[in-house]
Amino acid sequence: MATKSAKKTAKKTVVARSGGNAALVKQLADRIRIAHDTGVATDPIRDALTPGDVATAYAIQAINTKYWVKQGRRLIGRKIGLTSKSVQKQLGVDQPDYGMLYADMTFGDGEEVPLARVMQPKVEAEIALVLDRDLTKKDLAISELISAVAYAVPAIEIVGSRIANWNIKIQDTIADNASSGLFVLGNEPKKLEGLDLRLCGMVMERRGDQISLGAGVACLGNPLIAALWLARTMVDVGAPLKAGDVIMSGALGPMAAVSPGDVIDVRISGLGSVRTVFGN
C-alpha cells in the first residue's frame, strides 16, 4: 500500500507532467466525484483537455484519490485497464492505464453485490495477483516480480463509468479512476509455481449461459507482463506497489453488461472459479 508521502509525491509528479491549469483540473475532478457521489453521470471531460494529454487525466484521478483517502477510504492496490490490443486500438492508445483499488470496493466469492453501487455496470473476468513484498525498483525485472507475488486468484471486476453512456476515450477513463467499480476475489489462492498464466483459459457465464471466453494471452500477452508494466509505472510516479497490494491484472476476454438478479460464474484453468450474485 502506498504511504502518505508516496501518494503526495505521485500527485506532484503527475501534475508537474501535465502542465495543465490547476483550476481546470480541480473542476474536472469535481465533476467526476460529484457523479460518483450522486449517481448522475457527467458528460465526457476530454473536450476540456488537449487531445492526447493523459498526464492531466492522471492529475484529475490523483486529486480524487487524495480526496477519498482523506475521507477514510483505504488503498489496497491497483487495477490495470486497456490490456486488450483491440481496445487500445479503439481508443487510440498504445499502452494500458491504471486506477486505484480501495478496501470498500472488494467482495468475497459468492457474496451478494449491491449493483446500485456501480454506475452502468459491466463485468470482466481477470486474474488477481497479491504481493508479499514491496516493488520499489525502477528497473524491476520480470523474475523479481514473479518472486514478489504471494498468490493468484480468479477475480471478477465490476467496471462502471461516471461518464454518460460509456462515451469514453482514454482521457475520460483515466480521469474516472480507470472506470473502476467493484471487484470480487476467489477464495482459493494459488502459487505461481506450475501455472502458465499466458495459457490459462477463461469461461464466464451468466445464469449458466456463456457470455465471455478468453485466456491470459489476451492480457498484454501475459498477465505478468501487465503487472510488470504497472509495477514499473508506479515507481515512476512515486507510488510503488507494496506488500499486501492487490493487482487486478486486466480482462481475459470481452466484458458483459449485468442486471439485478444476475449470477456470474467465472472459471479460469489452473486457478479455479469465482462467483458473484447481484442484488439491487
Sequence and secondary structure as in RCSB ss.txt:
>XXXX:A:sequence
MATKSAKKTAKKTVVARSGGNAALVKQLADRIRIAHDTGVATDPIRDALTPGDVATAYAIQAINTKYWVKQGRRL
IGRKIGLTSKSVQKQLGVDQPDYGMLYADMTFGDGEEVPLARVMQPKVEAEIALVLDRDLTKKDLAISELISAVA
YAVPAIEIVGSRIANWNIKIQDTIADNASSGLFVLGNEPKKLEGLDLRLCGMVMERRGDQISLGAGVACLGNPLI
AALWLARTMVDVGAPLKAGDVIMSGALGPMAAVSPGDVIDVRISGLGSVRTVFGN
>XXXX:A:secstr
   HHHHHHHHHHHHHHH   HHHHHHHHHHHHHHHHHS  B  SGGGS TT HHHHHHHHHHHHHHHHHTT  E
EEEEEE  SHHHHHHHT SS EEEEEEGGGEEETT EEEGGGSSS EEEEEEEEEESS B  TT  HHHHHHHEE
EEEEEEEEE  SBGGG   HHHHHHTGGG  EEEE SS B STT  GGG EEEEEETTEEEEEEEGGGTTTSHHH
HHHHHHHHHHHTT  B TT EEEEEESS  EE  TT EEEEEETTTEEEEEEEE 
